[in-house]
Amino acid sequence: MDRIQSLEQLAIMGDEINSVFTEQFARETILSCLFTTKMRIRTGAKVFVPKLFHEVPVLLLPENKPGVNDETELKREYERRRSDRTFLHHLWDQTLCQTVEIRQSTFQVLGDIVWPEDLEFMKKLVEQLDDPDSQIRVEVIKTLSTLTTGLGNMDVFNRICHMFNDPDWTVRTAVSYALPNVAGLHGEELQAEKDRERAIHEQVQQHDRLRQLAAGTHQDYMTSGRRGSVSQYGRRRSSVTTEMLEEKNRRKKSVEKTP
């Protein structure tokens, strides 16, 4: 009995080791593609980065760590969040030592991963507004705009307002586009745009259903008895025409035989 329990425990440990190894291998592989110098590979890798996290956006850790007697699911949730935050820190640390082009790609990904309520990483992003490279400043402004659209985050808003004095015109242009979003002025407009897209999608679906219904009705009509009656009418008309022609030929022959 003890041997059987030992084997079961070993099997469980083997599954956990395999899962952790697979997760780590996938993360390292995608990061190596994200940090490559080839732009096409980076573009493809950006799509997969959010899928490397258990939950997006990456949430904060609970204030209290689960105890020994807590439920298993609670422990698993804590471990998933801990794993995500560890990987997010690793992604950030690796980003800072990359070239400008690679950092631009990574900041675009962070806009889909970071939680706007995560003050730690929001602060890290705001600090990048002081980067000496103007391309990085522009990309950070776009990322902050994506994260705070419709939220009215005044801290980020005030910080970006100072970027109007940036010596680079591309940065000032990015600020002019980002400020309405960061201030929350476009929140209702974005929701209205989503409602319009949803209404258009429903209209398209309804149109497709009506078209399918019309096609099905036509098919039913062609295979119903009404089509048969039409065909029978056509056959009756054809038979009457044949009889008339035969009668006409008989009369013609009788006329020819008459002296």
PyRosetta script that sets phi, psi and omega in degrees:
from pyrosetta import init, pose_from_sequence

init()
pose = pose_from_sequence("MDRIQSLEQLAIMGDEINSVFTEQFARETILSCLFTTKMRIRTGAKVFVPKLFHEVPVLLLPENKPGVNDETELKREYERRRSDRTFLHHLWDQTLCQTVEIRQSTFQVLGDIVWPEDLEFMKKLVEQLDDPDSQIRVEVIKTLSTLTTGLGNMDVFNRICHMFNDPDWTVRTAVSYALPNVAGLHGEELQAEKDRERAIHEQVQQHDRLRQLAAGTHQDYMTSGRRGSVSQYGRRRSSVTTEMLEEKNRRKKSVEKTP")
pose.set_psi(1, -43.2)
pose.set_omega(1, 178.8)
pose.set_phi(2, -63.1)
pose.set_psi(2, -37.2)
pose.set_omega(2, 179.6)
pose.set_phi(3, -65.8)
pose.set_psi(3, -40.6)
pose.set_omega(3, 179.4)
pose.set_phi(4, -63.0)
pose.set_psi(4, -43.7)
pose.set_omega(4, 178.3)
pose.set_phi(5, -63.5)
pose.set_psi(5, -37.7)
pose.set_omega(5, 178.5)
pose.set_phi(6, -64.7)
pose.set_psi(6, -41.4)
pose.set_omega(6, 178.7)
pose.set_phi(7, -65.4)
pose.set_psi(7, -40.2)
pose.set_omega(7, 178.6)
pose.set_phi(8, -63.6)
pose.set_psi(8, -42.7)
pose.set_omega(8, 178.6)
pose.set_phi(9, -64.5)
pose.set_psi(9, -38.4)
pose.set_omega(9, 178.0)
pose.set_phi(10, -65.5)
pose.set_psi(10, -38.3)
pose.set_omega(10, 178.2)
pose.set_phi(11, -64.8)
pose.set_psi(11, -41.4)
pose.set_omega(11, 178.2)
pose.set_phi(12, -63.2)
pose.set_psi(12, -44.3)
pose.set_omega(12, 178.7)
pose.set_phi(13, -63.2)
pose.set_psi(13, -38.1)
pose.set_omega(13, 179.1)
pose.set_phi(14, -63.4)
pose.set_psi(14, -39.6)
pose.set_omega(14, 177.2)
pose.set_phi(15, -64.6)
pose.set_psi(15, -42.0)
pose.set_omega(15, 179.7)
pose.set_phi(16, -65.3)
pose.set_psi(16, -42.1)
pose.set_omega(16, 178.9)
pose.set_phi(17, -63.4)
pose.set_psi(17, -42.4)
pose.set_omega(17, 179.7)
pose.set_phi(18, -64.2)
pose.set_psi(18, -41.1)
pose.set_omega(18, 179.9)
pose.set_phi(19, -64.7)
pose.set_psi(19, -46.0)
pose.set_omega(19, -180.0)
pose.set_phi(20, -63.8)
pose.set_psi(20, -41.0)
pose.set_omega(20, 179.9)
pose.set_phi(21, -64.6)
pose.set_psi(21, -43.7)
pose.set_omega(21, 179.6)
pose.set_phi(22, -62.8)
pose.set_psi(22, -43.8)
pose.set_omega(22, 178.9)
pose.set_phi(23, -62.0)
pose.set_psi(23, -45.3)
pose.set_omega(23, -179.4)
pose.set_phi(24, -66.1)
pose.set_psi(24, -40.3)
pose.set_omega(24, 179.5)
pose.set_phi(25, -63.7)
pose.set_psi(25, -42.6)
pose.set_omega(25, 180.0)
pose.set_phi(26, -64.4)
pose.set_psi(26, -41.7)
pose.set_omega(26, -179.2)
pose.set_phi(27, -65.0)
pose.set_psi(27, -45.3)
pose.set_omega(27, -179.5)
pose.set_phi(28, -65.7)
pose.set_psi(28, -35.4)
pose.set_omega(28, -179.7)
pose.set_phi(29, -67.5)
pose.set_psi(29, -46.1)
pose.set_omega(29, -179.6)
pose.set_phi(30, -65.8)
pose.set_psi(30, -38.6)
pose.set_omega(30, 179.0)
pose.set_phi(31, -64.6)
pose.set_psi(31, -38.6)
pose.set_omega(31, 178.0)
pose.set_phi(32, -62.9)
pose.set_psi(32, -33.2)
pose.set_omega(32, 176.1)
pose.set_phi(33, -74.9)
pose.set_psi(33, -35.2)
pose.set_omega(33, 179.9)
pose.set_phi(34, -68.6)
pose.set_psi(34, -29.5)
pose.set_omega(34, -176.8)
pose.set_phi(35, -99.9)
pose.set_psi(35, 15.6)
pose.set_omega(35, 178.2)
pose.set_phi(36, -80.7)
pose.set_psi(36, 162.5)
pose.set_omega(36, 180.0)
pose.set_phi(37, -82.9)
pose.set_psi(37, -11.5)
pose.set_omega(37, -178.8)
pose.set_phi(38, -85.0)
pose.set_psi(38, 120.4)
pose.set_omega(38, -173.0)
pose.set_phi(39, -65.6)
pose.set_psi(39, -38.6)
pose.set_omega(39, -177.6)
pose.set_phi(40, -65.2)
pose.set_psi(40, -37.2)
pose.set_omega(40, 178.3)
pose.set_phi(41, -68.8)
pose.set_psi(41, -40.7)
pose.set_omega(41, 177.6)
pose.set_phi(42, -61.7)
pose.set_psi(42, -41.8)
pose.set_omega(42, -179.6)
pose.set_phi(43, -62.0)
pose.set_psi(43, -41.2)
pose.set_omega(43, 177.8)
pose.set_phi(44, -69.1)
pose.set_psi(44, -35.2)
pose.set_omega(44, -178.5)
pose.set_phi(45, -70.6)
pose.set_psi(45, -30.1)
pose.set_omega(45, -178.3)
pose.set_phi(46, -60.7)
pose.set_psi(46, -30.3)
pose.set_omega(46, -179.3)
pose.set_phi(47, -68.0)
pose.set_psi(47, -32.5)
pose.set_omega(47, -174.2)
pose.set_phi(48, -89.2)
pose.set_psi(48, -16.5)
pose.set_omega(48, -175.8)
pose.set_phi(49, -59.5)
pose.set_psi(49, -47.4)
pose.set_omega(49, 178.7)
pose.set_phi(50, -60.0)
pose.set_psi(50, -26.6)
pose.set_omega(50, -179.6)
pose.set_phi(51, -75.3)
pose.set_psi(51, -9.8)
pose.set_omega(51, 178.6)
pose.set_phi(52, -80.4)
pose.set_psi(52, -8.2)
pose.set_omega(52, 179.5)
pose.set_phi(53, -101.2)
pose.set_psi(53, 149.1)
pose.set_omega(53, 178.2)
pose.set_phi(54, -70.2)
pose.set_psi(54, -31.6)
pose.set_omega(54, -178.8)
pose.set_phi(55, -147.5)
pose.set_psi(55, 134.8)
pose.set_omega(55, 179.9)
pose.set_phi(56, -126.2)
pose.set_psi(56, 130.0)
pose.set_omega(56, -0.3)
pose.set_phi(57, -70.0)
pose.set_psi(57, 161.9)
pose.set_omega(57, -177.4)
pose.set_phi(58, -73.2)
pose.set_psi(58, 119.6)
pose.set_omega(58, -176.4)
pose.set_phi(59, -87.1)
pose.set_psi(59, 166.6)
pose.set_omega(59, 178.2)
pose.set_phi(60, -78.1)
pose.set_psi(60, 159.7)
pose.set_omega(60, 175.5)
pose.set_phi(61, -73.6)
pose.set_psi(61, 145.8)
pose.set_omega(61, 174.9)
pose.set_phi(62, -60.3)
pose.set_psi(62, 152.2)
pose.set_omega(62, -178.4)
pose.set_phi(63, -63.7)
pose.set_psi(63, -37.4)
pose.set_omega(63, -178.5)
pose.set_phi(64, -110.0)
pose.set_psi(64, 128.3)
pose.set_omega(64, 177.1)
pose.set_phi(65, -73.8)
pose.set_psi(65, 137.6)
pose.set_omega(65, -179.7)
pose.set_phi(66, -58.6)
pose.set_psi(66, 141.0)
pose.set_omega(66, 179.4)
pose.set_phi(67, -86.5)
pose.set_psi(67, -178.5)
pose.set_omega(67, -178.5)
pose.set_phi(68, -65.8)
pose.set_psi(68, -35.0)
pose.set_omega(68, -174.9)
pose.set_phi(69, -91.4)
pose.set_psi(69, 2.3)
pose.set_omega(69, 179.6)
pose.set_phi(70, -74.2)
pose.set_psi(70, 166.6)
pose.set_omega(70, -177.9)
pose.set_phi(71, -66.2)
pose.set_psi(71, 152.3)
pose.set_omega(71, -178.2)
pose.set_phi(72, -63.8)
pose.set_psi(72, -40.5)
pose.set_omega(72, -178.4)
pose.set_phi(73, -64.0)
pose.set_psi(73, -35.7)
pose.set_omega(73, 177.9)
pose.set_phi(74, -65.2)
pose.set_psi(74, -38.8)
pose.set_omega(74, 177.8)
pose.set_phi(75, -66.9)
pose.set_psi(75, -41.2)
pose.set_omega(75, 179.3)
pose.set_phi(76, -64.4)
pose.set_psi(76, -41.1)
pose.set_omega(76, 178.1)
pose.set_phi(77, -61.7)
pose.set_psi(77, -40.6)
pose.set_omega(77, 178.6)
pose.set_phi(78, -64.6)
pose.set_psi(78, -42.3)
pose.set_omega(78, -179.6)
pose.set_phi(79, -67.0)
pose.set_psi(79, -36.1)
pose.set_omega(79, 178.0)
pose.set_phi(80, -65.0)
pose.set_psi(80, -43.9)
pose.set_omega(80, 178.8)
pose.set_phi(81, -66.3)
pose.set_psi(81, -39.8)
pose.set_omega(81, 178.9)
pose.set_phi(82, -63.2)
pose.set_psi(82, -41.7)
pose.set_omega(82, 178.7)
pose.set_phi(83, -63.9)
pose.set_psi(83, -41.8)
pose.set_omega(83, -179.9)
pose.set_phi(84, -64.3)
pose.set_psi(84, -43.2)
pose.set_omega(84, -178.2)
pose.set_phi(85, -69.9)
pose.set_psi(85, -35.7)
pose.set_omega(85, 176.0)
pose.set_phi(86, -63.0)
pose.set_psi(86, -42.3)
pose.set_omega(86, 179.6)
pose.set_phi(87, -69.2)
pose.set_psi(87, -35.4)
pose.set_omega(87, 177.9)
pose.set_phi(88, -64.7)
pose.set_psi(88, -41.5)
pose.set_omega(88, 175.9)
pose.set_phi(89, -63.5)
pose.set_psi(89, -39.9)
pose.set_omega(89, 178.7)
pose.set_phi(90, -64.5)
pose.set_psi(90, -41.7)
pose.set_omega(90, 178.2)
pose.set_phi(91, -62.5)
pose.set_psi(91, -41.4)
pose.set_omega(91, -179.8)
pose.set_phi(92, -66.7)
pose.set_psi(92, -46.1)
pose.set_omega(92, -178.9)
pose.set_phi(93, -62.5)
pose.set_psi(93, -39.4)
pose.set_omega(93, 179.2)
pose.set_phi(94, -69.8)
pose.set_psi(94, -29.8)
pose.set_omega(94, -178.4)
pose.set_phi(95, -67.6)
pose.set_psi(95, -40.3)
pose.set_omega(95, -172.6)
pose.set_phi(96, -64.6)
pose.set_psi(96, -20.6)
pose.set_omega(96, -178.2)
pose.set_phi(97, -102.2)
pose.set_psi(97, 15.7)
pose.set_omega(97, -178.6)
pose.set_phi(98, -98.9)
pose.set_psi(98, 175.5)
pose.set_omega(98, 178.4)
pose.set_phi(99, -73.8)
pose.set_psi(99, 171.6)
pose.set_omega(99, -177.5)
pose.set_phi(100, -61.9)
pose.set_psi(100, -44.8)
pose.set_omega(100, -178.2)
pose.set_phi(101, -62.3)
pose.set_psi(101, -42.1)
pose.set_omega(101, -179.3)
pose.set_phi(102, -69.0)
pose.set_psi(102, -39.3)
pose.set_omega(102, 178.5)
pose.set_phi(103, -64.5)
pose.set_psi(103, -36.2)
pose.set_omega(103, 176.3)
pose.set_phi(104, -60.0)
pose.set_psi(104, -46.1)
pose.set_omega(104, 179.6)
pose.set_phi(105, -62.1)
pose.set_psi(105, -40.6)
pose.set_omega(105, -178.0)
pose.set_phi(106, -69.0)
pose.set_psi(106, -39.0)
pose.set_omega(106, 177.8)
pose.set_phi(107, -63.4)
pose.set_psi(107, -34.1)
pose.set_omega(107, 175.1)
pose.set_phi(108, -62.3)
pose.set_psi(108, -37.9)
pose.set_omega(108, 178.6)
pose.set_phi(109, -70.0)
pose.set_psi(109, -39.2)
pose.set_omega(109, -177.9)
pose.set_phi(110, -62.0)
pose.set_psi(110, -26.3)
pose.set_omega(110, 177.4)
pose.set_phi(111, -64.3)
pose.set_psi(111, -21.6)
pose.set_omega(111, 178.2)
pose.set_phi(112, -99.2)
pose.set_psi(112, -6.4)
pose.set_omega(112, -173.3)
pose.set_phi(113, -111.3)
pose.set_psi(113, -43.7)
pose.set_omega(113, -173.7)
pose.set_phi(114, -70.5)
pose.set_psi(114, 138.3)
pose.set_omega(114, 176.0)
pose.set_phi(115, -84.4)
pose.set_psi(115, 129.7)
pose.set_omega(115, -178.3)
pose.set_phi(116, -58.9)
pose.set_psi(116, -23.2)
pose.set_omega(116, 178.2)
pose.set_phi(117, -84.6)
pose.set_psi(117, -2.2)
pose.set_omega(117, 179.1)
pose.set_phi(118, -81.4)
pose.set_psi(118, 92.6)
pose.set_omega(118, -174.7)
pose.set_phi(119, -63.9)
pose.set_psi(119, -31.1)
pose.set_omega(119, -178.7)
pose.set_phi(120, -62.3)
pose.set_psi(120, -50.9)
pose.set_omega(120, -176.9)
pose.set_phi(121, -80.4)
pose.set_psi(121, -26.4)
pose.set_omega(121, 173.2)
pose.set_phi(122, -64.2)
pose.set_psi(122, -38.2)
pose.set_omega(122, 176.7)
pose.set_phi(123, -66.1)
pose.set_psi(123, -40.2)
pose.set_omega(123, 178.3)
pose.set_phi(124, -61.4)
pose.set_psi(124, -40.7)
pose.set_omega(124, 179.8)
pose.set_phi(125, -67.7)
pose.set_psi(125, -42.4)
pose.set_omega(125, 179.6)
pose.set_phi(126, -61.8)
pose.set_psi(126, -36.3)
pose.set_omega(126, 179.3)
pose.set_phi(127, -64.3)
pose.set_psi(127, -26.6)
pose.set_omega(127, 179.3)
pose.set_phi(128, -72.8)
pose.set_psi(128, -8.0)
pose.set_omega(128, 174.8)
pose.set_phi(129, -67.1)
pose.set_psi(129, -15.0)
pose.set_omega(129, 177.6)
pose.set_phi(130, -94.2)
pose.set_psi(130, 10.3)
pose.set_omega(130, -179.9)
pose.set_phi(131, -62.4)
pose.set_psi(131, 140.3)
pose.set_omega(131, -178.9)
pose.set_phi(132, -67.6)
pose.set_psi(132, -20.5)
pose.set_omega(132, -179.0)
pose.set_phi(133, -89.6)
pose.set_psi(133, 127.9)
pose.set_omega(133, -177.0)
pose.set_phi(134, -67.1)
pose.set_psi(134, -32.0)
pose.set_omega(134, 179.3)
pose.set_phi(135, -63.7)
pose.set_psi(135, -38.3)
pose.set_omega(135, 177.8)
pose.set_phi(136, -67.5)
pose.set_psi(136, -40.9)
pose.set_omega(136, 179.1)
pose.set_phi(137, -61.8)
pose.set_psi(137, -41.1)
pose.set_omega(137, 178.0)
pose.set_phi(138, -62.8)
pose.set_psi(138, -44.6)
pose.set_omega(138, -177.8)
pose.set_phi(139, -67.2)
pose.set_psi(139, -36.6)
pose.set_omega(139, 178.0)
pose.set_phi(140, -66.6)
pose.set_psi(140, -39.4)
pose.set_omega(140, 177.2)
pose.set_phi(141, -61.3)
pose.set_psi(141, -43.5)
pose.set_omega(141, 178.3)
pose.set_phi(142, -63.4)
pose.set_psi(142, -40.7)
pose.set_omega(142, 179.7)
pose.set_phi(143, -65.0)
pose.set_psi(143, -44.7)
pose.set_omega(143, 178.2)
pose.set_phi(144, -64.2)
pose.set_psi(144, -36.0)
pose.set_omega(144, 176.8)
pose.set_phi(145, -64.4)
pose.set_psi(145, -40.6)
pose.set_omega(145, 178.5)
pose.set_phi(146, -64.7)
pose.set_psi(146, -41.1)
pose.set_omega(146, -176.3)
pose.set_phi(147, -71.7)
pose.set_psi(147, -32.9)
pose.set_omega(147, -171.6)
pose.set_phi(148, -110.1)
pose.set_psi(148, 11.6)
pose.set_omega(148, -178.8)
pose.set_phi(149, -60.0)
pose.set_psi(149, 126.0)
pose.set_omega(149, 177.3)
pose.set_phi(150, 78.7)
pose.set_psi(150, -1.8)
pose.set_omega(150, -176.7)
pose.set_phi(151, -92.9)
pose.set_psi(151, -20.7)
pose.set_omega(151, -179.1)
pose.set_phi(152, 67.0)
pose.set_psi(152, 41.9)
pose.set_omega(152, 179.2)
pose.set_phi(153, -76.0)
pose.set_psi(153, 102.3)
pose.set_omega(153, -173.8)
pose.set_phi(154, -74.0)
pose.set_psi(154, -26.8)
pose.set_omega(154, 177.1)
pose.set_phi(155, -63.5)
pose.set_psi(155, -47.9)
pose.set_omega(155, 177.4)
pose.set_phi(156, -67.2)
pose.set_psi(156, -37.4)
pose.set_omega(156, -179.9)
pose.set_phi(157, -60.9)
pose.set_psi(157, -47.3)
pose.set_omega(157, -179.3)
pose.set_phi(158, -65.1)
pose.set_psi(158, -36.7)
pose.set_omega(158, -179.8)
pose.set_phi(159, -68.3)
pose.set_psi(159, -39.7)
pose.set_omega(159, -179.4)
pose.set_phi(160, -71.7)
pose.set_psi(160, -29.6)
pose.set_omega(160, 178.2)
pose.set_phi(161, -59.1)
pose.set_psi(161, -34.8)
pose.set_omega(161, 179.1)
pose.set_phi(162, -66.7)
pose.set_psi(162, -18.3)
pose.set_omega(162, -179.1)
pose.set_phi(163, -74.7)
pose.set_psi(163, -6.6)
pose.set_omega(163, 174.9)
pose.set_phi(164, -64.0)
pose.set_psi(164, -20.2)
pose.set_omega(164, 178.2)
pose.set_phi(165, -91.2)
pose.set_psi(165, 8.0)
pose.set_omega(165, -179.6)
pose.set_phi(166, -64.8)
pose.set_psi(166, 138.6)
pose.set_omega(166, -178.8)
pose.set_phi(167, -69.3)
pose.set_psi(167, -18.6)
pose.set_omega(167, -177.5)
pose.set_phi(168, -91.7)
pose.set_psi(168, 129.9)
pose.set_omega(168, -176.7)
pose.set_phi(169, -69.2)
pose.set_psi(169, -29.3)
pose.set_omega(169, 178.8)
pose.set_phi(170, -66.3)
pose.set_psi(170, -34.2)
pose.set_omega(170, 176.8)
pose.set_phi(171, -67.4)
pose.set_psi(171, -44.1)
pose.set_omega(171, 180.0)
pose.set_phi(172, -64.2)
pose.set_psi(172, -35.9)
pose.set_omega(172, 176.9)
pose.set_phi(173, -66.1)
pose.set_psi(173, -42.1)
pose.set_omega(173, 177.8)
pose.set_phi(174, -62.6)
pose.set_psi(174, -36.5)
pose.set_omega(174, 178.3)
pose.set_phi(175, -64.0)
pose.set_psi(175, -43.2)
pose.set_omega(175, -178.5)
pose.set_phi(176, -62.6)
pose.set_psi(176, -33.0)
pose.set_omega(176, 177.6)
pose.set_phi(177, -79.3)
pose.set_psi(177, -30.7)
pose.set_omega(177, -173.2)
pose.set_phi(178, -84.2)
pose.set_psi(178, -32.6)
pose.set_omega(178, -172.5)
pose.set_phi(179, -57.6)
pose.set_psi(179, -44.4)
pose.set_omega(179, 178.5)
pose.set_phi(180, -59.9)
pose.set_psi(180, -37.3)
pose.set_omega(180, 178.6)
pose.set_phi(181, -68.6)
pose.set_psi(181, -45.7)
pose.set_omega(181, -177.5)
pose.set_phi(182, -65.1)
pose.set_psi(182, -35.8)
pose.set_omega(182, -179.0)
pose.set_phi(183, -74.6)
pose.set_psi(183, -10.5)
pose.set_omega(183, 179.4)
pose.set_phi(184, 86.5)
pose.set_psi(184, 10.5)
pose.set_omega(184, -177.2)
pose.set_phi(185, -72.4)
pose.set_psi(185, -23.7)
pose.set_omega(185, -176.5)
pose.set_phi(186, -101.6)
pose.set_psi(186, 10.4)
pose.set_omega(186, -179.3)
pose.set_phi(187, -61.5)
pose.set_psi(187, -48.2)
pose.set_omega(187, 179.8)
pose.set_phi(188, -68.3)
pose.set_psi(188, -35.9)
pose.set_omega(188, 179.2)
pose.set_phi(189, -65.3)
pose.set_psi(189, -41.0)
pose.set_omega(189, 179.0)
pose.set_phi(190, -65.1)
pose.set_psi(190, -39.6)
pose.set_omega(190, 178.2)
pose.set_phi(191, -65.9)
pose.set_psi(191, -39.8)
pose.set_omega(191, 177.5)
pose.set_phi(192, -63.8)
pose.set_psi(192, -38.7)
pose.set_omega(192, 177.7)
pose.set_phi(193, -64.4)
pose.set_psi(193, -40.3)
pose.set_omega(193, 176.7)
pose.set_phi(194, -63.6)
pose.set_psi(194, -39.8)
pose.set_omega(194, 178.4)
pose.set_phi(195, -64.4)
pose.set_psi(195, -39.9)
pose.set_omega(195, 178.0)
pose.set_phi(196, -64.7)
pose.set_psi(196, -43.2)
pose.set_omega(196, 178.1)
pose.set_phi(197, -62.3)
pose.set_psi(197, -39.6)
pose.set_omega(197, 178.9)
pose.set_phi(198, -65.5)
pose.set_psi(198, -40.0)
pose.set_omega(198, 179.0)
pose.set_phi(199, -65.5)
pose.set_psi(199, -41.0)
pose.set_omega(199, 177.8)
pose.set_phi(200, -63.9)
pose.set_psi(200, -40.7)
pose.set_omega(200, 179.0)
pose.set_phi(201, -62.7)
pose.set_psi(201, -40.8)
pose.set_omega(201, 179.0)
pose.set_phi(202, -67.2)
pose.set_psi(202, -37.5)
pose.set_omega(202, 177.6)
pose.set_phi(203, -64.4)
pose.set_psi(203, -41.0)
pose.set_omega(203, 178.1)
pose.set_phi(204, -63.2)
pose.set_psi(204, -42.7)
pose.set_omega(204, 178.1)
pose.set_phi(205, -63.2)
pose.set_psi(205, -42.0)
pose.set_omega(205, 178.9)
pose.set_phi(206, -63.9)
pose.set_psi(206, -40.7)
pose.set_omega(206, 177.6)
pose.set_phi(207, -61.9)
pose.set_psi(207, -41.8)
pose.set_omega(207, 178.9)
pose.set_phi(208, -64.2)
pose.set_psi(208, -39.6)
pose.set_omega(208, 179.4)
pose.set_phi(209, -65.6)
pose.set_psi(209, -41.6)
pose.set_omega(209, 178.5)
pose.set_phi(210, -64.2)
pose.set_psi(210, -39.5)
pose.set_omega(210, 179.1)
pose.set_phi(211, -65.5)
pose.set_psi(211, -41.5)
pose.set_omega(211, 176.8)
pose.set_phi(212, -64.6)
pose.set_psi(212, -38.8)
pose.set_omega(212, 178.6)
pose.set_phi(213, -64.7)
pose.set_psi(213, -42.3)
pose.set_omega(213, 178.2)
pose.set_phi(214, -64.1)
pose.set_psi(214, -41.2)
pose.set_omega(214, 178.2)
pose.set_phi(215, -64.1)
pose.set_psi(215, -39.8)
pose.set_omega(215, 178.5)
pose.set_phi(216, -67.1)
pose.set_psi(216, -38.2)
pose.set_omega(216, 178.5)
pose.set_phi(217, -64.9)
pose.set_psi(217, -41.6)
pose.set_omega(217, 178.0)
pose.set_phi(218, -63.2)
pose.set_psi(218, -40.1)
pose.set_omega(218, 179.9)
pose.set_phi(219, -66.4)
pose.set_psi(219, -41.3)
pose.set_omega(219, 178.1)
pose.set_phi(220, -62.7)
pose.set_psi(220, -39.2)
pose.set_omega(220, 179.7)
pose.set_phi(221, -64.3)
pose.set_psi(221, -41.6)
pose.set_omega(221, -178.3)
pose.set_phi(222, -68.4)
pose.set_psi(222, -27.9)
pose.set_omega(222, -178.7)
pose.set_phi(223, -100.5)
pose.set_psi(223, 3.4)
pose.set_omega(223, -177.4)
pose.set_phi(224, -88.5)
pose.set_psi(224, -179.9)
pose.set_omega(224, 179.4)
pose.set_phi(225, -68.7)
pose.set_psi(225, -24.1)
pose.set_omega(225, -180.0)
pose.set_phi(226, -63.2)
pose.set_psi(226, -37.6)
pose.set_omega(226, 177.1)
pose.set_phi(227, -64.7)
pose.set_psi(227, -36.2)
pose.set_omega(227, 177.6)
pose.set_phi(228, -64.1)
pose.set_psi(228, -41.1)
pose.set_omega(228, 179.1)
pose.set_phi(229, -63.3)
pose.set_psi(229, -38.6)
pose.set_omega(229, 177.4)
pose.set_phi(230, -63.4)
pose.set_psi(230, -43.0)
pose.set_omega(230, 179.5)
pose.set_phi(231, -65.4)
pose.set_psi(231, -39.9)
pose.set_omega(231, 178.3)
pose.set_phi(232, -63.3)
pose.set_psi(232, -39.1)
pose.set_omega(232, 177.4)
pose.set_phi(233, -62.4)
pose.set_psi(233, -40.6)
pose.set_omega(233, 178.6)
pose.set_phi(234, -64.9)
pose.set_psi(234, -38.2)
pose.set_omega(234, 179.1)
pose.set_phi(235, -69.5)
pose.set_psi(235, -38.6)
pose.set_omega(235, 178.5)
pose.set_phi(236, -63.1)
pose.set_psi(236, -42.3)
pose.set_omega(236, 179.2)
pose.set_phi(237, -63.0)
pose.set_psi(237, -39.9)
pose.set_omega(237, 179.3)
pose.set_phi(238, -65.0)
pose.set_psi(238, -40.6)
pose.set_omega(238, -179.7)
pose.set_phi(239, -66.8)
pose.set_psi(239, -39.2)
pose.set_omega(239, 178.3)
pose.set_phi(240, -63.3)
pose.set_psi(240, -41.8)
pose.set_omega(240, 179.0)
pose.set_phi(241, -62.9)
pose.set_psi(241, -39.0)
pose.set_omega(241, 178.8)
pose.set_phi(242, -65.6)
pose.set_psi(242, -42.3)
pose.set_omega(242, 178.7)
pose.set_phi(243, -62.8)
pose.set_psi(243, -40.2)
pose.set_omega(243, 179.3)
pose.set_phi(244, -64.2)
pose.set_psi(244, -40.5)
pose.set_omega(244, 179.0)
pose.set_phi(245, -66.3)
pose.set_psi(245, -40.9)
pose.set_omega(245, 178.5)
pose.set_phi(246, -63.4)
pose.set_psi(246, -42.1)
pose.set_omega(246, 178.6)
pose.set_phi(247, -63.4)
pose.set_psi(247, -39.3)
pose.set_omega(247, 178.6)
pose.set_phi(248, -64.7)
pose.set_psi(248, -38.9)
pose.set_omega(248, 178.7)
pose.set_phi(249, -67.3)
pose.set_psi(249, -38.2)
pose.set_omega(249, 179.1)
pose.set_phi(250, -64.5)
pose.set_psi(250, -42.5)
pose.set_omega(250, 178.3)
pose.set_phi(251, -63.1)
pose.set_psi(251, -39.8)
pose.set_omega(251, -179.6)
pose.set_phi(252, -64.0)
pose.set_psi(252, -41.8)
pose.set_omega(252, 179.5)
pose.set_phi(253, -66.5)
pose.set_psi(253, -38.0)
pose.set_omega(253, 179.8)
pose.set_phi(254, -67.3)
pose.set_psi(254, -34.7)
pose.set_omega(254, 177.5)
pose.set_phi(255, -66.9)
pose.set_psi(255, -38.9)
pose.set_omega(255, -179.3)
pose.set_phi(256, -68.5)
pose.set_psi(256, -31.9)
pose.set_omega(256, 179.9)
pose.set_phi(257, -76.7)
pose.set_psi(257, -21.3)
pose.set_omega(257, -178.6)
pose.set_phi(258, -72.0)
pose.set_psi(258, 126.9)
pose.set_omega(258, -179.5)
pose.set_phi(259, -71.0)
pose.dump_pdb("model.pdb")
